[in-house]
Amino acid sequence: MIQTDILIIGAGPCGLFTVFEAGLLKLRCHLIDALPQPGGQCAEIYPKKPIYDIPAYPSILAGELVDRLMEQAEPFKPGFTLGERAEQIEKDDEDQFIVTTNRGTQHRAPIIAIAGGLGCFEPRKPPVPQLADFEDKGVEYIIKDPEFYRDKKVVISGGGDSALDWTIFLAEGVASEVTLVHRRKEFRGHLDSVQKVMDLAAAGRVRLMTDAEVIGVEGDGQLSSVEIKTKADGNHTIETDHWVPLFGLSPKLGPIADWNLNITKNAVEVDTFDYSTNVPGVYAIGDINTYPGKLKLILCGFHEATLMVQSAFKRIYPDKNLVLKYTTVNGVNGFEG
């Protein structure tokens, strides 16, 4: 059985930053993640996607952010159980949690921090006939490596940040041709990204089709074209090597839904004082939690992790006086050991 101070469910950015913040308080962490490597969605789904709202980084690739977080956590020697899903939770006679994975690995800790992102997720697929016939044969629901689209014709569908960001990235010297299809005129993404796409369209580097949607796929074993229906002028057939529908992910909490937590719309309710759940000793941080005013941003998850470990320390050591020490004074080495 693996013993630790804080058992973190989810090894995405928020889970990894928790290791650092806990380490400053000399609390040990162990992380469980169903994915085979740390980093969560940033590593598994869009490692090459640029992120623009991490303080001090005007732009950083998601995979690089994970690398930096791993480097930041390394002095505190976290443990990892990867490729296994946290399944069962129970309490022992000493008020410690026992968490067992789907492969039978057992973990024991006084504190659990759920940092599971969107939980178990799958891409939302558009209702297009024969779509499954072209999955991984020209139809992809996530972009892992933009080099895969080097000098290829690409159609992207969607109106959120992911669709906008990848349209910009691929149009700036990667793909030979980029078409963005959105079923409305207005986009849901950042205004700056919307403007960049408009500018690229005006310059002829992006074909922008709004009030439109892909309704058909064609090809002989490999995608060769898509049919696009527009409100303005009917249907169009566009030759393409790839179609990437980016309609987001359909989140499911998975086994966490059976842990007697208060849940609203696939998210765990928490108290913003310390991001604790209704189960004493269990906290939830990052995209998996919900509270009034919640913003699903990585930097907000970092803030939640910082406050959570302070509360966890007081729960583990109720008789110890916790004094905040600044890393600018002590340096990270002063917190190790």
C-alpha positions in Angstrom: 0.0 0.0 0.0 1.3 3.4 -1.0 1.3 5.9 1.9 1.4 9.7 1.4 0.2 12.9 2.9 -1.9 14.2 0.0 -3.2 11.8 -2.6 -3.9 13.7 -5.8 -6.4 12.3 -8.3 -5.3 13.7 -11.6 -1.8 14.6 -12.8 -2.7 17.5 -15.0 -1.3 21.1 -14.5 -3.3 21.7 -11.2 -2.3 18.4 -9.8 1.4 18.9 -10.6 1.4 22.4 -9.1 -0.2 21.0 -5.9 3.0 18.9 -5.5 5.1 22.1 -5.4 2.8 24.0 -3.0 2.5 21.0 -0.7 6.2 20.5 -0.8 6.7 24.0 0.5 4.9 22.8 3.6 6.9 19.6 3.7 3.8 17.5 2.7 4.4 14.5 0.5 2.2 13.9 -2.6 1.3 10.9 -4.7 -0.6 11.3 -8.0 -3.0 8.8 -9.7 -3.9 9.3 -13.4 -5.7 7.1 -15.9 -3.4 8.5 -18.6 0.0 6.9 -19.2 2.0 10.1 -18.6 1.6 13.2 -16.4 0.1 16.3 -17.9 -3.6 15.5 -18.4 -5.2 17.0 -21.5 -2.2 19.3 -22.0 0.0 16.3 -22.7 -2.5 13.8 -24.1 -4.8 16.0 -26.3 -3.0 19.2 -27.3 0.7 19.2 -26.3 1.6 21.5 -29.2 -1.2 24.0 -28.6 -0.1 27.5 -27.4 -1.5 28.8 -24.1 -1.6 32.5 -23.7 -2.8 33.2 -20.1 -0.1 31.7 -17.9 1.6 34.6 -16.0 5.0 35.6 -17.3 4.6 33.5 -20.4 3.1 35.5 -23.3 2.8 32.1 -25.0 3.8 28.6 -23.9 3.0 25.3 -25.6 0.8 23.0 -23.4 3.4 20.2 -23.4 6.2 22.7 -22.4 4.0 23.9 -19.5 3.8 20.3 -18.3 7.6 20.0 -18.6 8.1 23.1 -16.5 5.6 22.0 -13.9 7.3 18.6 -13.6 10.7 20.4 -13.2 9.2 22.6 -10.5 7.7 19.6 -8.6 10.8 17.4 -9.0 12.6 18.6 -5.8 9.7 17.3 -3.7 9.9 13.8 -5.2 6.2 13.0 -5.9 5.1 9.5 -6.6 3.0 8.5 -9.6 0.5 5.7 -10.3 -0.1 6.2 -14.1 -2.3 4.3 -16.5 -4.7 3.4 -13.7 -8.1 5.0 -12.7 -9.0 5.7 -9.1 -12.1 3.6 -8.5 -13.0 3.0 -4.9 -12.6 5.2 -1.8 -13.1 4.1 1.8 -12.0 5.1 5.3 -9.9 3.0 7.7 -10.0 2.9 11.5 -7.4 5.7 11.7 -9.5 8.2 9.7 -7.3 7.7 6.6 -8.6 7.3 3.1 -7.9 4.1 1.1 -8.2 4.6 -2.6 -8.0 1.6 -4.9 -7.5 1.7 -8.6 -9.0 -0.4 -11.4 -5.9 -2.5 -11.3 -6.0 -3.1 -7.6 -3.3 -0.7 -6.5 -4.0 0.7 -3.0 -3.1 4.1 -1.7 -3.5 5.5 1.8 -3.6 9.2 2.8 -5.3 11.6 5.3 -6.1 14.0 2.5 -7.4 13.6 -1.1 -7.2 16.3 -3.7 -9.3 15.7 -6.7 -7.7 17.4 -9.7 -9.3 15.4 -12.4 -9.9 18.1 -15.0 -13.0 17.2 -17.0 -12.9 13.7 -15.6 -13.3 10.9 -18.1 -14.0 12.6 -21.5 -14.7 11.9 -25.1 -15.0 14.3 -28.1 -18.4 15.5 -29.1 -19.0 14.1 -32.6 -21.2 15.8 -35.2 -24.1 13.8 -36.6 -22.6 13.2 -40.0 -23.4 10.0 -42.0 -20.4 7.6 -42.4 -18.3 9.7 -40.1 -17.0 6.7 -38.2 -15.7 5.3 -41.5 -13.1 8.1 -41.8 -12.0 8.4 -38.2 -8.2 8.3 -38.2 -8.4 8.3 -42.0 -8.7 12.0 -42.4 -11.1 12.8 -39.5 -9.5 13.7 -36.2 -11.2 15.2 -33.1 -8.0 16.4 -31.5 -4.7 17.9 -32.8 -1.7 16.4 -31.0 1.0 17.4 -33.4 0.5 20.2 -35.9 3.3 18.8 -38.1 0.9 16.0 -39.0 -0.9 18.7 -41.1 2.3 20.1 -42.7 1.5 21.1 -46.4 -2.0 19.5 -46.2 -5.5 20.9 -46.8 -7.4 21.1 -43.5 -11.0 21.9 -42.7 -11.7 22.9 -39.0 -15.2 23.1 -37.6 -16.0 25.0 -34.4 -16.5 28.4 -32.9 -14.5 28.3 -29.6 -10.9 29.0 -28.6 -9.6 25.6 -29.7 -11.0 26.0 -33.3 -9.7 29.6 -33.5 -6.3 28.8 -32.0 -5.6 25.9 -34.3 -6.9 27.8 -37.4 -4.4 30.6 -36.6 -1.5 28.1 -35.9 -2.0 26.0 -39.0 -2.6 29.0 -41.3 0.7 30.6 -40.3 3.0 28.4 -42.4 2.0 24.8 -41.5 -1.0 23.7 -43.6 -1.2 24.5 -47.4 -4.9 25.4 -47.0 -7.1 26.1 -44.0 -10.9 26.4 -43.9 -12.8 27.3 -40.8 -16.5 26.4 -40.7 -18.8 27.7 -38.0 -22.5 27.3 -37.8 -23.0 30.9 -36.5 -21.7 34.3 -37.4 -20.4 35.1 -33.9 -17.5 33.2 -32.3 -17.3 32.2 -28.6 -13.5 32.5 -28.3 -11.2 35.4 -27.2 -11.8 38.6 -29.2 -8.1 38.8 -30.0 -8.2 35.3 -31.6 -11.4 36.2 -33.5 -9.7 39.3 -34.9 -6.6 37.3 -36.0 -8.8 34.8 -37.9 -10.7 37.7 -39.5 -7.4 39.3 -40.6 -6.1 36.0 -42.0 -9.4 35.6 -43.9 -9.1 39.1 -45.3 -5.5 38.3 -46.4 -6.7 35.1 -48.2 -4.8 32.8 -45.8 -8.0 31.3 -44.3 -11.2 30.4 -46.0 -13.9 31.4 -43.4 -17.3 30.0 -43.8 -19.9 31.1 -41.2 -23.6 30.2 -40.9 -22.4 26.9 -42.3 -21.7 23.3 -41.2 -20.2 20.2 -42.6 -23.0 17.7 -43.5 -21.1 15.0 -45.4 -17.8 13.3 -45.9 -16.5 11.5 -49.0 -13.5 9.4 -49.9 -12.2 6.0 -51.0 -10.8 4.6 -47.7 -9.3 8.0 -47.0 -11.1 11.4 -46.6 -10.9 13.4 -49.8 -13.7 16.0 -49.5 -16.4 17.4 -47.2 -19.8 18.8 -48.1 -20.6 22.0 -46.4 -24.1 23.5 -46.2 -24.3 27.3 -46.0 -27.4 29.5 -45.3 -26.3 32.0 -47.9 -25.7 30.0 -51.0 -26.4 26.3 -50.6 -24.0 23.4 -50.5 -20.3 23.3 -51.4 -17.9 20.4 -51.8 -14.4 21.2 -50.7 -11.4 19.0 -51.3 -9.5 18.3 -48.1 -7.0 15.9 -46.6 -8.3 16.4 -43.0 -11.4 17.5 -41.2 -11.0 18.4 -37.6 -14.4 18.9 -35.8 -13.5 20.8 -32.5 -16.8 20.8 -30.7 -15.4 20.2 -27.3 -15.3 17.3 -24.9 -18.3 15.5 -23.3 -17.1 15.1 -19.7 -18.1 12.3 -17.4 -17.0 12.1 -13.8 -16.5 8.3 -13.9 -16.1 6.5 -10.6 -15.8 9.9 -8.7 -19.6 10.3 -9.2 -20.1 7.4 -6.7 -17.9 8.9 -3.9 -20.9 10.6 -2.1 -19.7 14.1 -3.1 -22.2 16.9 -3.8 -22.2 17.2 -7.6 -23.8 19.8 -10.0 -23.6 19.3 -13.7 -20.7 16.9 -13.7 -18.7 19.1 -11.3 -17.9 18.7 -7.6 -19.3 21.4 -5.4 -16.6 23.1 -3.1 -16.3 25.8 -0.5 -14.2 28.6 -1.8 -12.6 29.1 1.6 -10.3 26.2 1.0 -11.9 24.2 -2.0 -13.1 21.5 0.4 -16.0 19.2 -0.6 -18.8 18.0 1.6 -16.7 15.0 2.6 -14.1 16.2 5.3 -10.6 15.7 4.1 -11.5 15.6 0.4 -10.8 18.7 -1.7 -11.4 19.4 -5.4 -9.4 21.9 -7.5 -9.3 22.9 -11.2 -11.9 22.2 -13.9 -13.5 19.4 -11.9 -14.9 21.7 -9.2 -17.7 24.3 -9.3 -18.7 27.3 -7.2 -20.3 30.7 -7.8 -18.1 32.7 -10.2 -16.0 29.6 -11.3 -13.7 30.2 -14.2 -12.2 27.1 -15.9 -8.7 28.5 -16.3 -5.4 26.8 -15.4 -4.2 29.9 -13.5 -7.4 29.7 -11.3 -6.7 26.1 -10.6 -3.2 27.1 -9.4 -4.7 29.5 -7.0 -7.1 26.9 -5.7 -4.3 24.4 -5.1 -2.4 27.0 -3.1 -5.2 27.6 -0.7 -6.1 24.0 -0.5 -2.7 22.8 0.7 -2.8 25.3 3.5 -6.1 23.8 4.8 -4.8 20.3 4.3 -1.7 21.1 6.5 -4.0 22.3 9.3 -6.1 19.2 9.0 -3.1 16.9 9.2 -1.3 18.9 11.9 -4.0 20.6 13.9 -1.6 21.5 16.7 1.2 23.0 14.5 1.4 26.7 13.9 1.6 27.3 10.2 3.7 30.3 9.2 3.7 31.4 5.6 7.3 31.5 4.3 8.1 33.2 1.1 10.1 31.4 -1.6 11.8 34.8 -2.5 13.4 34.7 1.0 14.0 31.0 1.5 14.5 29.8 -2.0 13.0 26.4 -3.0 16.0 24.5 -1.4 15.0 25.9 2.0 11.7 23.9 1.8 13.1 20.5 0.8 13.6 17.6 3.1 
